Structure formats: C-alpha cells, structure tokens
Amino acid sequence: LALICAGMSVLHPAAFASMENFYNITRNFAFIGIMALGMTTVIITGGIDLSVGSVMGLAAIVAGLLLQSSYSWWLAMLAGLVAGFAAGAVNGVLIAYVGLPSFVVTLGMLSVARSLAIVLSQNKMIYDFGPDAETVFAIGGGQMLGIANPVWVLVLLTALFGLVLRQARWGRHLYAIGGNEQAARLTGVPVARIKFSAYVVSALTAALSAVLIIGWQGSAINALGTGYELRVIASTVIGGANLIGGEGTAYGAFIGAALIEVIRNSLLMAGVDANWQGTFVGVFIVLAVLLEKLRGRRRE
C-alpha cells in the first residue's frame, strides 16, 4: 500500500498526492471497509456472504422511503438497520440452524433483497429526503477535522472489532468454529448461535454503510451496492482472511479495503478504463488465496 502511494505520488504528484484526492480515497474506502469488517466475521467461521451488496441497496431504499415520507432521520436510519438485521437473520437461521450452505443461501438473498429494493422503490430514485434532508447529508457527507464522517465511523468500528475479535469470548468462538467446527462444538461453543450472529453482523454493517452513503450521494437507488460483494470479499482476503476459515482480522480488513481503493484510484489516474476494475479485483482475490495456500504449505 505504501509503495503504491509513493509511486503514484511521484508519477502524478499534483493529482494523486493532493488533499482532495486523499479525502476522496478515504471516504470511498470507508463504505467498503465498514462492510469488510462484517464480512470478516463470516469468513472467520468458514462461511461467505454474497448478499451484502443487495442488502445495502435494500437498506438504502427502506431508509430513503421513510425520509421521503417525512419521518425523522434517526427513525429512517434505524429502519434501514432493521432491514439489514432481518436479511442477516434469515441468512443466519438458514445457514446456522437449518444447515444450508452459506454460498447458496446468501446467493438467494442477493436476489431477494435486490428484488425487494426494486419493488419498494417502484424502480425509481429517491432523492426527496423530507425535512431532515440536511441532517442526513451532514451525517453521510459531512466531515470533522478535514476527514469524512464515514471514515471516523470506520476507524471506530475497526478498533471495536479488533478488540472484540481478539479479547471477547464471541471473537474467540468465531475463530474456534473456523478452525474446527466439530471440535468447537465438543468444547461447548454454541456454534449455531455464533454463526447466526456473524451473518447478522455482516448484514448490519452493509446496512450501516447504506444509511451513510445515501447521505453522501444525496439519493437512494435500488442498484446501490451492485458488485460490492466482490470488493468486500477482496478486501477481507487481501487483508489476510482465509476463505477456509479460522483466520482474519479487523485491521487486515481495513488495510485491504484501503488497498483496493488506492489501486482503483491509481488505475483511474493512469487512464485505465474503469471497466477493467472488476478484472483487477478478481485477479487480486485469486492471488491472495494462492499466496495464502503457498504460505500454508511452508508452515506444513
């Protein structure tokens, strides 16, 4: 990350190294970073959540509709979070208690949540946020000490997740399940309950990003979050999470999200077509998994 930043600062000093670009980079990766924290908890257990992008879109529409109907900003944001909680709870029940594969369940939720967002919004953009519009814009699009508000949220959540994952019983249980689920169950870990909570947390972080991003963009669209699942997964994997389970940190997710955004920004600065971004993200995921596999062989 440091090498890329240094290189781009030399090649494009006026554009890349400017405070305006730094502000844009940090703000943009904050939304992905928040979602990556939730995704990390799922991946640590050995699961995957492909629905985060669609849940983000659904939460944005729910919050936007309440704002449009002149409900208070806090109630609208709470409703968006509740929508995320509901989606995560459905995923968690089907995966943790029914025993269905996480890939299948979250792929289904990806479609369900996106369809609900389209139906609820009647396939229209919501831009009238009612009497509390300025408050919403200030929360998601404002700044403090020259740093975008979503970045402060990401920093606080990263510190919280980092502490919980390493120090709290819940975090230790996540790693135990990812390391060996059967052994964790035999030692008394409430496997189903912990796995359920991981998917709820993942969906809640997607919903939180949604209610922040509509304040920045000034509108809510049902397509919000399309394709974000790959960027979020890439952030966690590049940050050191193992898709097999048992490994991953909050700080790694933070760095991974930052790296993805710096690379994306660098490609734009270099004049690379934006349509190539998905290719690079896919390649980075494969390389990260390959490097993890090679590292595992060396340990053996």
Buried (B, 14 or more C-beta within 10 A) or exposed (E): EEEBBEEBBEEBEEBBBEEEBBBBBBBBBBBBBBBBBBBBBBBBBBBBBBBBBBBBBBBBBBBBBBBBEEBBBEEBBBBBBBBBBBBBBBBBBBBBEEEBEBEEBBBBBBEBBBEBBBEBBEEEEBBEBBEBBEBBBBBBBBBEEEBBBBBBBBBEBBEEBBEBBEEEEBBBBBBBBBBBBEEBBEEEBBBBBBBBBBBBBBBBBBBBBBBBBBBBBEBBBBBBBEEBBBBBBBBBBBBBBBBBBBBBBBBBBBBBBBBBBBBBBBBBBEEBEEEEBEEBBEEBBEEBBEEBEEEEEEEE
